[in-house]
């Protein structure tokens, strides 16, 4: 579902490293035209190829709409010049080296070349957007839009204004990032490290100290996070977690019961502000044991698969209603899924979803797959089904069943109306955005 009034139009990614490729994948998976520019053309082309792989991963895991990705991937390209990349764009996502002067140079060039109403966003994880925008004619449209890696998977983006940023641009940016599947948090001022990195580095300092002081190994410290609080934090932030920990009394009861215990820990927690000299050596020794025998790329694959699973599970938990949602054919929201093809959710419960598809003459449903089994019925018209490497025609009144995970598509010559039932329910087919409780990540 696109955010209403979100800026539409092409997007430029400047800087073709891992972060740039991730942004390009995310934008393309939401149907955006994406131009990637880097002073090294080979890196730009490589980033486009990598972005396509990342986008396919999102589609395969049910985190991106196949038709949207098909539209975006067909318009993803490496630009020969910055001017070409920035022509008529609505947003410039800067992803160059974490060097203030380099970023200031890129922003100055983008300020001259981009349309006057385009947003200029830095992906910087620690530099000041106030310093980046200083002296620019278009300083008012410069923001920080810091992703959490990998950008195509992790929903968080932290939006921060510089001293000269127009508040209206911040709201415009918030709507844009919502439209490409991000979960934006908005800061009121420019602060080093934004929100997530500040909290993360505080945790990491204590994690390092626990290893340095011999309390536990690198592996056990990491496991204490990933198998404990990390799982809770994937669902909600620390304030809500501790509020629930207080039971019926909420956060007040939690603090009354455990506040003094936590104060005891705070008095004993590391407080150094410069990394101790032995930090790298201690961590490398511990990581060698953790990484022994690991194949190249295996950890990245494990991380991405886990993230995809967490994100899909959280979406299901927050979006699937406990009571059935029912809409008739006129009140159900119609969503375009491909040229000449629309869908509308007629009913959705916890275990089943019923969707109506309307296809114009000559329309194609591009090859795609769903994780759930679907049973279809052709209400009227003609339809050629393509599934599992086979093709077969169906006539009005015919039905079919396609197991979950099978790649399939379809084509109609004269037009068609079909109804499909998915089991279990798929939250992304709900008729409009269902209520989702606020969360802090």
ABEGO torsion letter per residue (X at the ends): XBBBGBBBEBBBBBEABAAAAAAAAAAAAAGBBBBBBBABAAAAAAAAAAAAAAAAAAAAAGABBAAAAAAAAAABBBBABAAAAABGBABBBBABBBBAAAAAAAAAAAAAABBAABBBBBABAABBAAAAABGBAAAAABBBBBBBOBAAABABBBBBBBAABBAAAAAAAAAAAAAAGBBBBBBABBBBGEAAAAAAAAAAAAAAAAAAAGABBAAAAAAAAAABAAAAAAABBAAAAAAAAAEAAEAAAAAAAAAAAAAAAAAABBABABBBAAAAAAAAAAAAAAABGBBBGAAAAAAAAAAAAAAAAAAAAAABBABBBBBBAAABBBBBABBGBBBBBABBBAABBBBBBBBBBGBBBBBBBBABBBBBBBABEBBBBBBGGBBBBBBBGBBBBBBBGBBBBBBBAAEBBBBBBBOBBBAAABBEBBBBBBBBX
